[in-house]
Amino acid sequence: MSHRNARLTVHGRRLLVERVSSGRPVAHVAAEMGISRVTAHKWMRRWRAEGEQGLHDRSSRPRTTPHRTATAVEARVCRLRQDRKLGPARLGPVLGLPASTVHRILVRHGLNRLAFMDRPTGQLIRRYERDRPGELIHIDVKKLGRIPDGGGHKTLGRQAGRATRGQMGFDFVHSAVDDRSRLAYSEIHRDEKVATCAGFLTRAAAFFHAHGITRIERVLTDNAWAYRKGLAWKQALAEIGATGKLTRIYRPQTNGKVERFNRTLLDEWAYLRPFASNHERTEALTDFLHAYNYHRCHTALGGQPPITRVNNPAGQYT
C-alpha cells in the first residue's frame, strides 16, 4: 500500500515510468501528474536501479529511536497494567511518566484495551489464531458486478455506465484463507452452486498442499445452502480429510479473516483502478494474489507476508 499522503499510487508510478521512458521530458510528465520534478526523478531513479520493486514504498520507520522509553520501564508498565488493570491516567503518576507515554507503550504491546485481556490472569487473549497452518481454513464468496467491454461507470462516468449495468450479471469470487498464516487462494466463477463450491475447495486444498500446508483439518463457511446441504460439498470435504464448520447465523464476524481478506481484495484488486473490461480485471487477480502471499506486508504477521508464516509455522509476530 502507498503511504497515507503519497501523491502517486504504484500504478501511477508505473504510468510515470512509461511516459518518461517513451521519450517525454520528466518535467512535462511531472506537471501533468501533479508532482514535483524532484519526486518524478526520484521514482525514475529507483526504477532504473531496482526495477518494478523500486516503485513500491519503503518503510519510513527510523533505524534508531534514541528517545524511546527504556525496555525495563516498558516491561514495568505492562506488568502493572496486567496486574492492576489501571489506565494511563493512573499508571502515569505511579511510574513518573506522562499519561500519553503510558498510552503509547500499552498500544505498542497490545494492552491498550482491557477487553483484549483475560481479567483473572491479565494475559492477552484478543488475537484469536490457530496454532498451525491448515488447522482451519476460512472460505467465503464475494459477489462483483461484471465490467462491460470498454469499461463501466468508473471509466465512463455514472450516467454512461448506467445503461449497461444491469445487463452484465455478476462474478462470484470464491476465496480461501488459512487461519494461521493468512495464505490466500481465490478463483472467479459465474455462480456459487454446490458443484462450483466443491470444485473450488478441491483446488484450494491442492494450492495449500503445494505451498507446504499438507493437511486441512477444518473448513469454516457461512450458512449458505451449498455448504449446509450440498452433497458434492460434503464429498469434497471427505476427500481432503477435513471437517466442515458453519458460522453462527447472522454473525459474519465468526468468519472474520476471510471477510477482512474480501475487503483487501476490493481495495487492492477489484477497485484499485478503472478496468476497461471484465477480462482485464480477471487477469489482474493472479498478480494480486502473488503480491498478497509473497510480498505484501501483513499487519497481523508483524509486517511479514503470509508465506513466511507457512515457512516458519511456529513463528510469533508482534
SULMODA-V142065 format. One line per field, one symbol per residue. psi: psi as a letter, one per 30 degrees, with the letter a starting at -180 (. if undefined). A space follows every 50 residues. Layout:
psi->???
This chain:
psi->lllegkekleeeeeeeeeeefffkkeeeeeefgglleeeeeeeeeeeeef beffflklkgkkelifgkkkeeeeeeeeeeeeefhlleffeeeefhlkee eeeeeeeegggfkfffljeefgkkgejkklflkfekkkklkkkkklklkf laffefleeefeefefffalkjjkkkkkeefgkkkllklflhleeeeeee eeeeeeeeefgfjfkkelkklagleefefkeeeeeeeeefhlkkkklkkh iffeheefeeeeeeeeegdegelkkfleeeeeefeeeeeeeeefekkkef ghgllefefefiegkkk.
